[in-house]
């Protein structure tokens, strides 16, 4: 599934409810999902990781939709490598 298609799918499923909740409330749900992903990662639980990565991405995309951000456009920031050094892999110093 392409990012644009995923964003449209998430909008069809959740946009009305999430937009009523607003950015702040929806962001809190997003943070909760990040916490669940963190737990799955720390426990090295591959099964849970897969689901939690999907949930985090879904909530992120929902936040973008509420904010009026097209994720296909947003990810173009990385289309030509690192946004700072423009290399892939990144050659920026790890110090800063």
C-alpha positions in Angstrom: 0.0 0.0 0.0 1.3 3.4 -0.9 1.5 6.1 1.8 -1.2 8.2 0.1 -3.5 5.2 0.1 -2.8 4.4 3.7 -3.5 8.0 4.7 -6.8 7.9 2.8 -7.7 4.6 4.5 -6.9 5.9 8.0 -9.0 9.0 7.2 -12.0 6.8 6.1 -11.8 4.8 9.3 -10.9 7.4 12.0 -10.8 11.0 10.7 -14.2 12.0 12.0 -13.6 10.7 15.5 -10.0 11.8 15.7 -10.7 15.3 14.4 -13.4 15.7 17.0 -10.9 14.7 19.6 -8.5 17.3 18.2 -4.7 17.4 17.8 -4.0 17.4 21.5 -6.2 14.4 22.3 -5.2 12.5 19.3 -1.5 13.2 20.1 -2.0 11.7 23.5 -3.3 8.5 21.9 -0.3 8.5 19.6 2.1 8.8 22.6 0.3 5.9 24.3 0.9 3.8 21.2 4.6 4.8 21.1 4.8 3.5 24.7 3.3 0.2 23.6 5.9 0.0 20.8 8.6 0.8 23.3 7.5 -2.1 25.5 7.5 -4.5 22.5 10.9 -3.4 21.5 12.4 -3.7 25.0 10.9 -7.1 25.3 12.1 -8.1 21.8 8.5 -9.3 21.1 8.5 -9.6 17.3 4.8 -10.4 17.1 3.8 -7.3 19.2 6.4 -5.1 17.4 4.7 -5.6 14.0 1.3 -4.6 15.3 2.6 -1.7 17.4 4.6 -0.3 14.4 1.4 -0.4 12.4 -0.5 1.4 15.2 2.1 4.1 15.7 2.1 4.8 11.9 -1.7 4.9 11.8 -1.9 7.4 14.7 1.0 9.5 13.1 -0.9 9.6 9.8 -4.1 10.5 11.6 -2.3 13.4 13.3 -1.0 14.5 9.9 -4.5 14.4 8.4 -6.0 16.5 11.3 -3.1 19.0 10.8 -3.7 19.1 7.0 -0.4 17.5 6.2 -0.1 15.2 3.2 2.3 12.5 4.3 3.4 11.7 0.8 4.7 15.3 0.5 6.1 15.2 4.1 8.3 12.2 3.5 9.9 14.0 0.5 12.2 15.6 3.1 14.2 12.3 2.9 13.9 11.7 -0.9 17.5 12.7 -1.6 19.2 11.3 1.5 19.9 12.9 4.8 18.3 16.3 5.0 21.5 17.8 6.4 24.3 16.3 4.4 22.2 15.0 1.5 24.0 11.6 1.6 22.8 8.0 1.9 24.0 6.7 4.1 24.2 9.8 6.3 27.7 11.2 6.7 26.9 13.7 9.4 28.9 13.7 12.5 27.4 11.7 15.4 28.5 14.5 17.8 25.7 16.9 17.1 
